[in-house]
């Protein structure tokens, strides 16, 4: 059994000050640890910062994928932290990115996190030593880089900056414009153009709905078994997968051919951890980050935790649970199972996933309905408070609406009544 003791291990390094990093910082401080969050940007908030910034050259990285006019695809009633909710004077449930950013700032203010956040500080290398972590931090304001030593590391660097573009035959031949949704900012760029959008996940559907207002025509290519609702979008035509691109368009798997000016890939992102040295013992194959216990603890070095890898989840709640869960172990209130036991559990879980027909590394951290079993497990193992039943019920009501009720679902208003019940448009949902 690996034992951790608060007397020996006290300093926490949090990489990133987005929704996950702020939560790791706040809970670490509350647990009595000496925590610092390093944020490479000039402000906190990560994903929720809207900026029209574009890459200056091929080496320049653009941090946020936020676009103009975005409204959240989850209601604010489930996007708050368990111990800090959105203010009641916001009427709408589906809010703007700026309102989320304001909320994160107020969270940092409320829990007095600012003195513990170092902006313009980029973690460029994390390496395990015998008893602790060596973390190299580049201070962009002074252009200096120094090592700092920590007992625990929370990796909260986000997963929406490295585009994942599928390899499709002929893409190099296509002479029109190509982009990934990571760099999509405003619909007016597509004025009077014909656009192919590839992918009908939450971003693909939402961006289709934005772009079609300016564009002449939008083709939405996807392989969802049930077609999304685009009946209200007059100039949107659904297409199957692209078989191959041509000089001026594409041939689709049903044999049809279309011409278009622009292709935008809404095909997701890659999980990357460029600052972790190889001796951290983590490898990523097609977004499967391993070996992790409970999707967050680095089995090779259990003083490192990754927050927010699972997807199809309630992000803020899963971040908060993962952090509270790991802190019970980091502070010695719970003992980790042995390495062998953790590996056996990981293999069993992955075996079950593959056994259910999901033999796809990209889905190794997918949750959906499994997330509630996962929350129960974290709560049981660490003796922490679980998410409230009302959050589960509300999520059930929201599920997949971004596909089937895209035109109407954002007008719904939710109100949480108590730990079990909520109202939808003023009516109780049973
Ligand atoms: P991020 O917000 O990406 O924060 C990571 C931070 O780490 C960044 O500030 C980054 O600068 C910093 N960082 C990275 N590397 C380093 C380093 N080496 N050193 C220092 N700092 C570093 N979720 C919802 O709940 N509802 C929604 O409606 C919703 N809509 C979304 C729409 C879009 C377009 C996108 C892209 C995502 C959306 N999400 C939504 C998901 C959302 O991103 C998560 O809910 C959450 O904000 C992710 O938080 P994070 O802290 O993990 O990552």
Boltz pocket constraint, residues with backbone or C-beta under 6 A from the ligand:
constraints:
  - pocket:
      binder: B
      contacts: [[A, 15], [A, 16], [A, 17], [A, 18], [A, 19], [A, 20], [A, 21], [A, 38], [A, 39], [A, 40], [A, 41], [A, 43], [A, 44], [A, 45], [A, 46], [A, 47], [A, 48], [A, 63], [A, 65], [A, 66], [A, 67], [A, 71], [A, 72], [A, 73], [A, 74], [A, 79], [A, 121], [A, 122], [A, 123], [A, 124], [A, 156], [A, 157], [A, 158], [A, 159], [A, 160], [A, 203], [A, 275], [A, 307], [A, 308], [A, 314], [A, 315], [A, 316]]
      max_distance: 6.0
